[in-house]
Amino acid sequence: MLPDFRVRQRDYLLEIARLLTEELDLDKLLARILKIAIEMLAGQAGLIALKETEGWRVATAQGIPPAFLSYLTPLLTEEKVADLDVTELNRMLKELTYTASMGLLNGTGIALVAHGQVIGVIFIFRSYPDLFSANDKALLGSFAGQAAIAVHNARLYRQVNYEKQRLDALLDSAADGIMILNADLTIERVNDAFERIFGRTHDQLAGAPHADVIRWARDPIGVPLEEALADGWPLTPNATLYIEGDLKRPEPPTIPVGITYAPLLNAEGKLRNVTVTVRDITHFRNADEVKSTFISVVSHELRTPVALIKGYASTLRRDDAKWDKRTISDSLEVIEEEADRLAKMIDDLLDASRLQAGGMSLNRADVALPALASRVIERFAVQSSKHQLVADFPEKFPVILADETRIEQVLANLVSNSLKYAPQGEIRISGQVRPEQVIVCVSDQGAGIEAKDLPHIFDRFYRSTNAVKQTKGAGLGLYLARAIVEAHGGRIWADSSTGTGAKICFSLPR
């Protein structure tokens, strides 16, 4: 039979061995190691200090008065302590212990060494001198070695867990959808953005085959993943694959996406995972459509006045005909009107280009909106005998701080639209006063704006089907009006019911 103290020593070592394989929570592990060390060395209290990159710190303590810890903790974190070795740290702790207890307590330190590096120290406080037999030293050495390995493993586990949490946070905060595929192309995980794009949760997608999730409404641009793998992709670790098309979703409609596949290979060069980045390219698709619309509209709208100007000019220059003054005057009037229309269109295109390049500059000054509205009415009144233009502003309408030229451009665009789309009737420019803002509305008695067009009338180059059939234009008037109003800190909106006329209002701060 083994003596009792040998049995206890064996039990201590077995406990450490168990902790080495079972406990990966660093804080719980340190507390258990310290408790065993205090019992094994017949101590009254103890602490474990770990060596971090920035210096030593007390990781856990038992039986130590708070006043002593409050003194010791900042001392260990001082910059000069960072390079202390265990011998020097033991000496410092022993002196502190002896002084603080007025000679009643001694300290015993055990270095924790893992893989040839000192990672910490266990310091035990007891009331008798630290004299050890050869067996005690062997036991303490074995205990410290196993404890150091357990602490090292728990630290690695904490680091791995931290890296996983950081990766999870990175994936879930990414704007693009991300899928991680296993080697058999089943889904291992997806991030929050992919859940929003596809319309299904991670739990619903986990384990699903890639081919069941990535399905195309029509033939995509690029080679599908399964087809690429059959042809031997990837040949190198950094060989990415890109495909673009309209992705089918469980709930319509489809969504245009661009998908990039990046392989992760193991040491033998075999495919281990595939990282899939799914980007919603609706914005880019819309930009391409706007570009196509721009080219189509501008080419058509510029061609018309140029053709008229050239036609009338060529006619007037004919040597085989003599024109009377009325014909010459009418021809020159058409040329002048088309030249003005061409100049306005070019100005609008330049304004739109400036907005795209970085905003609109304003020259603010005091503006009397009733007088400005009257000036716009006077200018447009001669253009149509079928319309009655009216200004309706309350007395003492406040003067506002604004760019007068730009606000006149807004009113002119709105009145011009009413003249185009209302065959006849009254066109009214009215004003309202609110505590923080003024509101100006331009209303007509035309057919109004169809409900399907209302969300888009302020978009660049947008023209309704009826507008394209009835009138000329590039679809920039309301777009520029919105940009000017918003540059002043206001907003613009349409209030219309089909058949009762159109009413477009904008607000400006007082």
Buried (B, 14 or more C-beta within 10 A) or exposed (E): EEEEEEEEBEEBBEBBEEBBEEBBEBEEBBBBBBBBBBBBBEBBBBBBBBBBEEBBBBBBBBBBEEEBEEEBBEBBBEEEBBEBEBEEBBEBBBEBBBEBBEEEBBBBBBBBBBEEEBBBBBBBBBEEEBEEEEEBEEBBEBBBBBBBBBBBBBBEBBEEEEEEEEEEEEBEEBEBBBBBBBBEBBBBBBBBBBBEBBEBEBEBBEEBEBEEBBEBBEEBEBBBBEEBBEEEBBEEEEEEBEBBBBBBBEEEEBBBBBBBBBBBBEEEEEBBBBBBBBBBBEEEBEEEEBEEBBEEBBEEBBEBBEEBBEBBEEEBEEEEEEEEEEEEEEBEEBBEEBBEBBEBBEEBBEBBEEBEEEEBEBEEEEBBBBEBBBBBBEBBBEEBEEBBBEBEBEEEBEBBEBBBEBBBBBBBBBBBBBBBBBBEBBBBBBBBEEEEBBBBBBBBBBBBBEEEBBEEBBBBBBBBEEBEEBEBBBBBBBBBBBBBBBBBEBEBBBBBEEEEBBBBBBBBEE
